[in-house]
C-alpha cells in the first residue's frame, strides 16, 4: 500500500516579510517562523506516525523539518532527507539554494541530522530540470509523485514551498491567497494516493482547514487563473510554449 503523505509549507522565512526581501539568498526562518514550527509540532504531537521526513534543500525547509518533525522519527534517529526536486519554483535569489558544500559545512558544523547525499553540485542552477517553467515544474512533480508512491514507509512528511505544492498536488483552490500560493506558512495537509498515482487530500484534512467535500473540479482552468494571478503579484511562471 502506498504511503500517506503529509505535505507542509515551510514556516515563515525572512523573504516572506514582503517582496522587497525576495533578494535575500536562501533565507533562514524568522523568529516567528521558529515559533510556527513549535506550534506545528505541538498540534500534531502523537497524531502522526512519521517514518520519513523529506525536505527541499532550501534552508527554510530544512530547518522547518528539523524543528517541527525530527523528534517524531523513530528511535533509529534516521536523518532528514533533502531532495532537490522539492525546491521552490522561481529564480529569485530567495528561491535559489546554497551550494551543497556550504550546506554540508553548515549541517555538519551544527551536528544536524540532514542527509544531503541526493543534492548534487548543480541543484541550485535554475536550468534544465529545475528551470522555472510550467513544463519543467510539472515534469519533476510527476517524478516526485512516482518517487513518493514507491517509498516503503507508511507515513511520510514532505516539507516544501507554497508554489511547488500547488503543482505537486494539482490543487489550485485559493491559489492567490498569498504571494504565489494558497498555503499558509507551516500549514500541514494530508494526502492519499489515487490509483492513477495522483495526490488527493483527505476529507479530514480539508475539514481541518474549513473546506467541505473534495477539491473543486476544472482544476486546469483554475490553474490558468491562478498563474495569471501570480504574474500580477510579481511571481510569473512562464511556459516554454509562447502561445500559453
N, C-alpha and C positions, 0 to 999 in steps of 0.2 A: 504493500500500500504506500502511495507517495506521501511525503511528509506534509504536516500542517505548517503553514508559513506565517510568521508574524512580521509584517513589514513596518518599519519605523523610519520616519523622517528624523534626521539628526536634530539635536537640541540647538538652541539659538547660538549662532556664531556672530562674530563682530560684523560680518558683511550683512547680516540681517537687520542691522540698525538703520539701513537706508541705502539707496543706490549710490550715494556718494562714498560708500565704503566698499563697493564692489572691486576697487583696485587693490585691495589687500590680498597678497598672495597666500593661499592655503590658510585662511584664518582659523584661529582657535575658538573654543567656546567662551562666551561671556560668563560672568558670574551668575547671571540669570539662567543661562543655558545649563550650567552645572547644577543649579537648583532644580531645573526641569528634569534632569537625569535622576536626581534623588527622588523626586515625586513620582517619576515613572517606575522606578524600582519599587517604591513602596506600594504603588497602585496595583502592581501585578505580582507582588511577593506571594509565593505559594500557589499561584494560579497558572503558571507556565511550567512545563517540564522541558526546559531548554537543553538540547543536546549539542547544538552548534550555534555559534554567533558568527555571522559573516558581515563584514562592513566594507564600504567604499574605503580606498586608501587615503582619501582626504582626511585631514587630521580631525576635523569636527565630527566626522562619522566614527572614526576610530575611538575617540575619547567618549563619545556617546555610548558606544558598545561597551567600553571598559567600565564606565561609571554606572550605567544602568543595568547591565546584564551579566558581567563577568562572574559575579558572586553566585549566580544561579546555575552555572555549569556544574557538572557532576564532580565527584571527588578526584577524578583523574586530572583535574585542572588543565583541561585542554586549552590551547591558545585560541584567541580570537583570530579568525582568518580574514585577511584583507584581499579583496577581489577587484581588480581594475575595472571590470565591466560595470560595476556599481557606481562609478564616478558620475558626477553631475555633467550636464549637457554642454554648457556654453564654453566659450573660450575667454570669458572674462577672467582677470587674474585670480579672483576669489574661487573660481572653479578649476583652476589648474593646480595640480598637486605638487608636493615636494618630490625631489629626486629620491629614488629608492635608497641610495646611500645615506642621504640626510635622515630619512625616516628610520633606517636601521640604527644609526647612531643615536637618535632620539629615543627610540623604544628600548634599545639595549642599555643605554645610559641610565634610563629611569627604571630598568628592570621590569618593563611592562610585557605581559604575555601576548604578543602580537606576532602572528605568522605572516611574514612578508614574502614567502617563497614563490607566490604566484604573481608578484609585482615585478614586471620587467623594467629595463632601463628606459624604455620609450613610452611607458604608460601615460605620462603626463603630456605627451605631444598630441594635440588635437587634430590628428590627421589619420587617414586610413580608417581603421576600425573605430577610432574614437572621434572621428570628425563630427562636428555639431550639426548634422543634417538629419532630417526625418528618416531617411532610408537607412543610414548607418546606425542610428539610435534604435530603430525598430529591429534591425538585424541582430544587434547584440542583446536586445531584450528577449528575442526569440531564443538565443543561445542560453541566456540566463534561466529562462523557464525550463528548458531542457535539462540544464545542469542541476537546478534545484529539484526537479522532479525525480532525477536519478539518484539523489543522495540517499544513503541508508538510514539516516536519522528520522525519527518520527516527528520531531518538533524543532523548527529552525527559526531563529531571529535573524532578520536581514536589516541592516541599518544603511540607508542610502539617502537620497536627496529628493526634494519636492518635485522637480521636473522629471527626473528619471522614473519616479514611482508612477506617474501617470502613464508613461509608455510601457512600463513593466506590467501593470495591471490592466491596461487598455480601458481604464475607467476615467472619464474626463468630467465627471459631475463636479460642479462648483470649482472648476479648474482655474479661475481667475480671482478667487477669494483673496489670495495674497500675491506677491510679485512672483510670477512664474509657477504657481502651484495652488492647489486647493487643500493642501495638507498643513496642519499646524506644526510648528516645531515640537519635536518629541512626541508626536502623535503615533499611536500604535493601532494598526488594523490587522485583522486575522483573515487568512485566505485558505481555501482548499483548491486542489487541482480538479479540473473537469477531465472528462475522457479525452478531450482534444488538447490536453496539456495547456490549458489557459487557467489563469487565476481568477477565482470567484470569491468575493468577500462573503464571509458567513453572515447569516441574518443576525446573530448575536452581536457581531462586530458592528454591523450597520446600526442596530438599535443603540449600541453604546454611544454612538455619535449622533443620535437623534434622527436616523433615517428609517423609514418603513419599507419593507419589501426589498426586492432586488434592485440593482442599479438600473437606471433608465435605459431603454433601447436606443437605437440610432446613434451609437457611440461615435461612428466615423464623422457624421455631420457635427456632432458636439465637439469632437476633437478639432475640426477645422475652425470652429468658432473660438475655441479656447486658444489655439495657436495664434489666431488673429489678435486676440486679447493680449496675449503675452507680448506680441510685437509692439502693441500700443503701450505696454508697460516698459518698453525698452529692452525686452528679452526675446529677440527674434530667433526662431528655429527655422532655418531655410530648407528648401527642398533641392535635390540635385536636378530635378525637372523644373526648368524655368517657368513652365506653364502652371505649376502648382503654387 
